[in-house]
């Protein structure tokens, strides 16, 4: 398949990058939905362990792992109010029951994850026919989807809700599994999960260091990814990332993609290398990753923020940097994303860097981010014109913004900016909007 040692090394690096990107995307989903950290990863690992007991093939286990990481993709399409209503009532209204299908459509955008997408599509179906979106029952629901359904429900009930202090967590897990046995999932699936609890669940380190290879998931992963160029899958995943980040905020649909495109445009006109342009572009797609942890009532607040609220907002570049830094090989991208709110005169945040101490890519991103923010509708004002944004950037060139970067901005035609500004939402973003 890949006999040359150098090719094998490159493939292993691709595999680590792919897995790191999706683990980071799962973390962003957890933050955006208010889940406790590592919910997605816990679900992924416990699902694989349960599937292994049932003797699922390595390819199915790989699908199950990535489906576990990304199963909540559809919930990002729901409003905060809809999620609160569902959490309090325990019932999903009929008009919201299509979100697992939306999640599957989003997941299928990522190369090699068609199988995982199908598991996500079915993970709200129930063995007795009471689930959704299609009301499947019994053998119509794959074993892997049933595993994902059970593990997700148990993690929700035991780790994400207020714990009952009078009941041991493992006892709660066993209790729910027994109640689901033969009703919401097959007896075989419930029994396999109970066996996991009896033996003890794998830790994250044990799974990463031992089980991933012992189950031959590394081999299957390589075989799947070898069909795709690295830029292909990185671009696809980062665009999903950007769509998820922007979905949190009513006024930012398409913002991350536009900022990335503006920043790459500026970097190209500045004569930067193709490699640096791509790093700046990727940082643009991810620059607001840390914002997903900010409550919507702060992000969409039409009035002035309180000191406490402003302190929360000022933390988001640091969190963006931390999230991106967890992706192996993207340290430079993390630095650019993490410092995009620093200002030339040192008045920015989160570190108060000034002048050349701010990475060049961050200075470009600062101008691109400010331009898009000014030219987009916000809760507190309507979008400004290109001319107004141009004037504002030039007024603060040399104080807030690097004057050299603003000079490059000035050389680019208005038409080039407006072509990006007026571009239609990508299909991935339209899918999220439709889900709402």
C-alpha positions, 0 to 999 in steps of 0.5 A: 500500500505504501511500501517506501519508509518515507511515504509511511512516515508522511502517511503516519503524520497525515493520520495524526493530523487528521485525528488531531483535527477531529479531536479538536473539532469535538472539543469545539463542539463540547465548548459550543454546546456547554458540554463538560470537556472531553464529552465527545472523546469519552463517547468515542472511546467507550463506543469503540470499546463496546464495539470491540466486545461485539466483534465489529470490524476495524473499519466499523470501529474507525467509523464509530470513533469518528462518529463519537467525536462528531455526533453533536454536529447537528445540535449546533444548528439548534438555538440555545432556547431549543436546547434548553427546552429539550433538556428540561422536557426530555422531548424533541419537538417534531420540527427539530427532529431532523438535526441528526440528518443535518449532522450527517450531511455536515460530517460527510463533507469531511473526506473518508467519513461517509460511514461515520456520517451514517452512524450519526444519522441513526444515533437518535433512532431507537430499537423500539421505533420511538426515535428519529428522524426516520422512526427506524426500529430493530435491525433497521438500526445498525449495531454501531449506531445503537452503541453510539446512541447508548453511550451518548445517552449514558454520558449525558445522564451521568457526566453532563447533568447534575450528579446524584451524590447518593448514587455511584456513577457506575451504578447509574450507568448500569441502571440506565443500560438495564432500562434501555436493554431490549427497548431503546437498544438491542439486548446484545448492545446493552450487554456489551456496554455492561461488560465494558463497565464490569471490566473497566472503561479504557482511559484516553491514554490507554486507547491512544497508546495501545488500543488504537493499534491493537484494533488495527485502527491505525492501518484502516485510517491510513488506508482511508486517508491515503486516497486524499491529499493532505491539503484536501482533508485539512481544508475540508475539516477547517471549513467545517470548523469555521462553520461550527464556530460561526454558527454559535453567533447570530451575526457571524455566519460566514465570518471566519471564511471571509476573514480567512479569504481577506487575510490570504488576499492581503498576504498575497498582495504583500508578496508573502510565500504560498506557505505563509499565505496558507498558514494565515488563511488557516488561522483566519478559519480558526481565529474565533475558535475560543469564542464558542465558549462565550455565552450567546447572551454576551455575544449577541448583547445589543448594549454595552458589555459589563466589565465582567462580560468584557473580561470573558470576551477578552479571553477568547484569543488565548483559548483559540490559540490553545485549541489550535495548538492541540493540533499537531503541526499547527503551532504557527497557525495557533500563534497567528490565531491567538494574537489576532486581537493584539494592537500595534500600539500595545493596547490590544489583548490578551498579552498586550504585545506591540509592533513587531512583537506581534506575528506578521500573520496576526497583524494581517488577520487583525485588519481582515477581522476588523474589515469584516466586522465593520462591513457586516451587520451586528447586534448593535449596528448595521453594516458599514460601507467599504468606504467607511471601513477604509477610512477607519482602518487608515485613521488608526494605521500606525496605532491600532494596525500595522501601517504597512499592512494597511498600505497593502490593504489600500492597494487592493481594489474594492472589487476584490474585497466585495467579491469575497464579501458578496459570495454566497454561503458555502453549502456547509453553512447553508446546511447549518442555517437550514437545520435551524 
